[in-house]
Amino acid sequence: MKKIEIKGYKSIKDQTLLLRPINILIGANGSGKSNLLSFFTFLRNLYANNLQAYVSLNRGMDAFLFQGRKVTEQIYAKLTFDNTNAYSFVLTPGQEMFIITEEKLWYKHNPYAPDAYDISSYSPESKLRYNTIPRAEYIRNYLAELKRYHFHDTSKNSPFTKISNIETGSYVLYPTGDNLAAFLYGIQQSDITAYNRILRTVQSVAPYFHNFVLRPDSEKNLKLQWEDKYGVVFGVNDLSDGTLRFIALTTLFLQPQLPQTIIIDEPELGLHPFAIAKLSGMIKSAAARGCQVIAATQSTDLIGYFQPEDILTVDQINGESIYNRLSEAQLGTWLNEYSLGDLWKQNILKGGQPQ
């Protein structure tokens, strides 16, 4: 995705963001980092024809409109891609639900067709999923795999403890890691090189870790288990929170077939500084393989591994989230002596600071 325009969504009054392969959001709590990430969940539900249920279950229309219906009359968004495709929509609040009053598919440089087709029909759900015009396919493929990942829950009943099936759960990693065991099994069976790369990366952070134990039962179900270097088999709850999250992150970023975009909130949570260094390398590796990464962080350690142009500062001013990208020229000679993390910690960065 090359550019995203959002108007009237939560704390985002009117912002246009030019996106790069790596986009890391930093800012104070409540500045609007999570609101931008949540927009992609909103977008995914719009595509899946689940918009009205999603809005209803998340406090209704006023919670999604910038300062509510008394201030904001509609939500507008446009996603523009490198290959001249684009997708835009307008949501207008009706009496009980949002109505899609505009939904456009864009494709420039075609002399035989208009730049934009409006496929809306003033209905409460999107028409994109079943549209047959050629330009719809690219947008569908992008939105179909759009997920916001979060691996925060590592409790004894976390998603990682769930049983998963190798026939249904080995193709795409679920956003909270519910099918991590089946997904790892699929990688082990189809791409041993990628599997071994994941394994070596986990071992570099947890030297006691020898291998995953991935043994489906007669019904092709399995739970995530592992063995130490002495051959003793353990369950998920025998791993530390940080190690378990690192396993999920490693699997996400080193999987053989990366999604077009990875969206993730605070991936550094609970990680040792050495693991954060490894995480930064995996993010860079995924971006080099053509996967766009959009992440929010509170970690000065993590941003210290990136270039200024990879960082977006987020500030909330008069209730409105403002996003600005750093630049090396802006920071000048500071970078000769300090990392980005140091500059953020010392309040030298302009933007993204607690107010």
C-alpha positions as CSV (number, residue, x, y, z in Angstrom):
1,M,0.0,0.0,0.0
2,K,1.4,3.4,-1.0
3,K,-0.9,5.8,0.7
4,I,-3.9,5.8,3.0
5,E,-6.3,8.7,3.5
6,I,-8.7,8.6,6.5
7,K,-11.3,11.2,7.5
8,G,-13.7,11.1,10.5
9,Y,-12.6,7.8,12.0
10,K,-12.2,7.7,15.8
11,S,-9.5,10.3,16.7
12,I,-8.4,10.7,13.1
13,K,-10.1,13.8,11.8
14,D,-8.3,14.1,8.5
15,Q,-4.9,12.5,7.8
16,T,-3.1,11.3,4.7
17,L,-0.2,8.9,5.3
18,L,2.4,8.0,2.8
19,L,3.5,4.5,3.7
20,R,6.9,2.7,3.4
21,P,7.9,-0.9,3.7
22,I,8.4,-0.4,7.5
23,N,6.0,1.9,9.4
24,I,6.5,2.0,13.2
25,L,4.2,4.2,15.2
26,I,5.4,5.8,18.4
27,G,3.6,8.1,20.8
28,A,2.0,8.6,24.2
29,N,-0.7,6.4,25.5
30,G,-4.0,7.6,24.0
31,S,-2.3,9.5,21.1
32,G,-4.0,7.4,18.4
33,K,-1.5,4.6,17.5
34,S,-4.1,1.9,18.2
35,N,-6.8,3.8,16.4
36,L,-4.9,3.6,13.2
37,L,-4.2,-0.1,13.7
38,S,-7.9,-0.6,14.5
39,F,-8.9,0.9,11.2
40,F,-7.5,-2.1,9.4
41,T,-9.7,-4.4,11.6
42,F,-12.6,-2.1,10.7
43,L,-11.7,-2.4,7.0
44,R,-11.4,-6.2,7.2
45,N,-14.9,-6.4,8.7
46,L,-16.2,-4.0,6.0
47,Y,-14.8,-6.3,3.3
48,A,-16.2,-9.5,5.1
49,N,-19.8,-8.0,5.1
50,N,-19.6,-8.0,8.9
51,L,-19.5,-4.2,9.3
52,Q,-22.9,-3.7,11.1
53,A,-22.3,-6.5,13.6
54,Y,-18.7,-5.3,14.3
55,V,-19.9,-1.7,14.9
56,S,-22.8,-2.9,17.1
57,L,-20.5,-5.1,19.3
58,N,-18.0,-2.2,19.7
59,R,-20.2,0.5,21.2
60,G,-22.0,1.7,18.1
61,M,-21.6,4.3,15.4
62,D,-20.6,7.2,17.7
63,A,-17.6,5.3,18.9
64,F,-16.2,5.2,15.3
65,L,-17.0,8.7,14.2
66,F,-14.6,11.5,15.1
67,Q,-16.1,13.1,18.3
68,G,-19.5,11.4,17.5
69,R,-22.3,12.2,15.1
70,K,-22.8,15.8,16.4
71,V,-19.3,16.6,15.0
72,T,-18.7,14.2,12.1
73,E,-21.2,13.3,9.4
74,Q,-19.3,10.5,7.6
75,I,-16.2,8.3,7.5
76,Y,-14.1,8.5,4.3
77,A,-11.1,6.4,3.5
78,K,-9.0,5.7,0.4
79,L,-6.3,3.1,0.0
80,T,-3.8,3.6,-2.9
81,F,-1.5,0.9,-4.1
82,D,1.8,1.1,-6.1
83,N,0.2,-0.5,-9.2
84,T,-2.3,2.3,-9.8
85,N,-5.2,0.4,-8.0
86,A,-7.1,2.1,-5.3
87,Y,-10.2,1.5,-3.2
88,S,-12.3,4.2,-1.4
89,F,-15.6,4.3,0.5
90,V,-17.8,6.7,2.4
91,L,-19.9,5.6,5.4
92,T,-22.8,7.8,6.4
93,P,-24.7,7.1,9.7
94,G,-28.3,6.2,9.2
95,Q,-30.9,5.9,12.0
96,E,-29.6,2.6,13.3
97,M,-26.6,1.7,11.2
98,F,-23.9,2.9,8.8
99,I,-24.9,3.1,5.1
100,I,-22.3,2.8,2.4
101,T,-23.1,5.9,0.3
102,E,-20.0,5.6,-1.9
103,E,-17.7,2.7,-2.7
104,K,-15.2,3.1,-5.5
105,L,-12.7,0.9,-7.3
106,W,-9.9,2.9,-8.9
107,Y,-7.6,2.0,-11.8
108,K,-5.7,4.8,-13.5
109,H,-4.1,4.9,-17.0
110,N,-6.8,2.8,-18.7
111,P,-7.9,4.9,-21.7
112,Y,-11.0,2.6,-22.2
113,A,-12.5,2.9,-18.7
114,P,-13.1,5.6,-16.1
115,D,-10.6,6.0,-13.3
116,A,-13.2,5.0,-10.7
117,Y,-16.3,2.8,-10.7
118,D,-18.8,3.4,-7.9
119,I,-20.1,0.0,-6.9
120,S,-22.2,1.2,-3.9
121,S,-25.9,0.7,-3.7
122,Y,-26.7,2.6,-0.5
123,S,-26.7,-0.6,1.5
124,P,-25.3,-1.4,5.0
125,E,-22.7,-3.8,3.7
126,S,-19.9,-3.6,1.1
127,K,-20.5,-4.8,-2.5
128,L,-16.7,-5.4,-3.1
129,R,-16.6,-9.1,-2.1
130,Y,-18.8,-10.3,-5.0
131,N,-18.0,-7.7,-7.6
132,T,-16.8,-9.2,-10.9
133,I,-15.0,-6.3,-12.6
134,P,-11.3,-7.0,-13.1
135,R,-10.0,-4.2,-10.9
136,A,-11.9,-5.7,-7.9
137,E,-9.8,-8.8,-7.7
138,Y,-6.6,-7.1,-6.6
139,I,-8.4,-5.2,-3.8
140,R,-10.2,-8.4,-2.7
141,N,-7.0,-10.3,-2.5
142,Y,-5.4,-7.6,-0.4
143,L,-8.3,-7.2,2.0
144,A,-8.9,-10.9,2.3
145,E,-5.6,-11.5,4.0
146,L,-5.5,-8.3,6.0
147,K,-5.2,-9.1,9.7
148,R,-4.1,-7.3,12.9
149,Y,-1.9,-9.6,14.9
150,H,-1.6,-9.5,18.7
151,F,0.1,-12.1,20.8
152,H,-0.4,-10.5,24.2
153,D,-2.4,-13.2,25.9
154,T,-0.1,-15.9,27.2
155,S,-2.2,-17.0,30.2
156,K,-2.8,-20.7,31.0
157,N,-6.0,-20.5,28.9
158,S,-4.5,-18.4,26.1
159,P,-5.1,-19.0,22.4
160,F,-1.7,-20.7,22.2
161,T,-3.1,-23.6,24.4
162,K,-5.9,-24.4,22.0
163,I,-6.1,-27.6,19.9
164,S,-5.7,-26.9,16.2
165,N,-6.3,-29.1,13.2
166,I,-3.7,-29.7,10.5
167,E,-6.2,-29.8,7.7
168,T,-7.9,-26.5,8.5
169,G,-5.3,-24.6,10.4
170,S,-2.0,-25.1,8.6
171,Y,-2.4,-22.5,5.8
172,V,-2.7,-19.0,7.5
173,L,-1.6,-18.0,11.0
174,Y,-4.6,-16.7,13.0
175,P,-4.3,-13.2,14.4
176,T,-4.0,-14.3,18.1
177,G,-2.1,-17.5,17.4
178,D,-4.9,-20.0,18.0
179,N,-3.5,-22.4,15.3
180,L,0.2,-21.9,15.9
181,A,0.8,-25.6,16.3
182,A,-1.0,-26.6,13.1
183,F,0.6,-23.7,11.2
184,L,4.1,-24.8,12.3
185,Y,3.3,-28.3,11.4
186,G,2.3,-27.1,7.9
187,I,5.7,-25.3,7.5
188,Q,7.6,-28.3,8.8
189,Q,5.9,-30.6,6.2
190,S,6.1,-28.2,3.2
191,D,9.3,-26.1,3.7
192,I,11.9,-27.6,6.0
193,T,14.4,-24.8,5.3
194,A,11.9,-22.2,6.6
195,Y,11.0,-24.4,9.6
196,N,14.7,-24.8,10.5
197,R,15.2,-21.0,10.2
198,I,12.3,-20.5,12.7
199,L,13.8,-23.2,15.0
200,R,17.3,-21.7,15.0
201,T,15.9,-18.2,15.7
202,V,13.9,-19.4,18.7
203,Q,17.0,-21.3,19.9
204,S,19.1,-18.2,19.7
205,V,16.8,-16.6,22.3
206,A,16.0,-19.7,24.3
207,P,19.1,-22.0,24.3
208,Y,17.4,-24.7,26.3
209,F,14.8,-25.1,23.5
210,H,15.5,-28.1,21.2
211,N,12.5,-28.5,18.9
212,F,8.7,-28.4,18.6
213,V,6.8,-31.6,19.2
214,L,4.2,-31.6,16.5
215,R,2.4,-35.0,16.5
216,P,-1.2,-35.0,15.3
217,D,-3.6,-37.5,16.8
218,S,-5.9,-39.8,14.8
219,E,-8.3,-37.0,14.1
220,K,-5.4,-34.7,12.9
221,N,-5.6,-32.5,15.9
222,L,-2.6,-31.3,17.9
223,K,-1.5,-29.0,20.7
224,L,1.7,-27.0,20.8
225,Q,4.4,-28.9,22.7
226,W,8.2,-28.7,22.7
227,E,11.2,-30.5,24.0
228,D,14.3,-29.3,25.7
229,K,17.9,-30.3,24.8
230,Y,17.6,-33.3,27.2
231,G,14.6,-34.7,25.3
232,V,12.0,-33.9,28.0
233,V,8.6,-32.8,26.5
234,F,6.8,-29.8,27.8
235,G,3.6,-27.9,27.1
236,V,2.9,-24.3,26.2
237,N,2.4,-23.2,29.8
238,D,6.0,-24.3,30.6
239,L,7.4,-21.5,28.4
240,S,7.9,-18.0,29.8
241,D,5.5,-15.4,28.5
242,G,8.3,-13.7,26.5
243,T,9.5,-16.9,24.9
244,L,6.0,-17.9,23.9
245,R,5.4,-14.5,22.3
246,F,8.8,-14.7,20.6
247,I,7.9,-18.1,19.1
248,A,4.7,-16.6,17.6
249,L,6.5,-13.5,16.3
250,T,9.2,-15.6,14.7
251,T,6.7,-17.9,13.0
252,L,4.8,-14.8,11.8
253,F,7.8,-13.0,10.3
254,L,9.8,-16.0,9.0
255,Q,6.9,-18.0,7.5
256,P,7.6,-19.0,3.9
257,Q,4.7,-17.2,2.2
258,L,4.4,-13.8,3.9
259,P,1.1,-11.8,3.6
260,Q,1.3,-8.5,1.8
261,T,0.9,-6.6,5.1
262,I,1.6,-7.4,8.7
263,I,-0.2,-5.1,11.2
264,I,0.8,-5.7,14.8
265,D,0.5,-3.8,18.2
266,E,3.4,-3.7,20.7
267,P,5.2,-6.8,19.4
268,E,8.0,-6.1,21.9
269,L,5.8,-6.8,24.9
270,G,7.6,-9.0,27.5
271,L,10.7,-9.6,25.3
272,H,14.3,-9.6,26.6
273,P,16.4,-6.9,24.9
274,F,18.3,-9.5,22.9
275,A,15.0,-10.8,21.6
276,I,14.0,-7.3,20.7
277,A,17.1,-7.0,18.6
278,K,16.2,-10.3,16.8
279,L,12.6,-9.0,16.3
280,S,14.0,-5.9,14.6
281,G,16.0,-8.1,12.2
282,M,12.9,-10.2,11.4
283,I,10.9,-7.0,10.7
284,K,13.6,-5.8,8.3
285,S,13.8,-9.2,6.7
286,A,10.0,-9.4,6.1
287,A,10.1,-5.9,4.6
288,A,12.9,-6.9,2.3
289,R,10.8,-9.9,1.1
290,G,8.0,-7.5,0.0
291,C,5.8,-7.6,3.2
292,Q,4.8,-4.1,4.4
293,V,5.0,-3.9,8.2
294,I,2.8,-1.5,10.2
295,A,3.4,-1.7,14.0
296,A,2.9,0.4,17.1
297,T,5.4,0.3,19.9
298,Q,6.3,1.8,23.3
299,S,9.9,0.4,23.2
300,T,12.8,2.8,22.9
301,D,15.0,-0.3,22.4
302,L,13.1,-1.5,19.3
303,I,13.0,1.8,17.4
304,G,16.8,2.2,18.0
305,Y,17.3,-0.5,15.3
306,F,15.5,1.4,12.6
307,Q,16.1,4.4,10.3
308,P,14.3,7.7,11.1
309,E,12.2,7.3,7.9
310,D,10.7,4.1,9.3
311,I,9.2,5.9,12.3
312,L,5.8,7.8,12.5
313,T,5.3,9.9,15.5
314,V,1.7,10.2,16.8
315,D,0.4,13.1,18.8
316,Q,-3.1,14.0,19.9
317,I,-3.8,17.7,19.7
318,N,-7.3,19.0,20.7
319,G,-8.6,15.5,20.4
320,E,-7.2,14.9,16.9
321,S,-4.4,12.4,16.1
322,I,-1.6,13.8,14.0
323,Y,0.9,11.5,12.3
324,N,4.3,12.7,11.1
325,R,7.2,10.7,9.7
326,L,10.7,11.3,11.0
327,S,13.6,12.1,8.6
328,E,17.3,11.9,8.9
329,A,17.7,15.4,7.7
330,Q,15.4,16.6,10.5
331,L,17.5,15.0,13.2
332,G,20.8,16.2,11.8
333,T,23.9,15.5,13.8
334,W,22.0,14.0,16.8
335,L,22.2,10.6,15.0
336,N,26.0,10.7,15.1
337,E,25.9,10.3,18.8
338,Y,22.6,8.8,19.7
339,S,20.2,6.1,18.5
340,L,16.5,6.9,17.8
341,G,15.6,5.2,21.1
342,D,17.9,7.5,23.0
343,L,16.5,10.6,21.3
344,W,13.0,9.5,22.1
345,K,13.8,8.7,25.7
346,Q,15.5,12.1,26.1
347,N,12.5,14.0,24.5
348,I,14.7,15.3,21.7
349,L,12.4,13.8,19.0
350,K,9.8,16.3,17.8
351,G,6.4,14.5,18.3
352,G,5.4,11.3,19.8
353,Q,6.1,12.4,23.4
354,P,3.8,12.3,26.4
355,Q,2.0,15.6,26.9
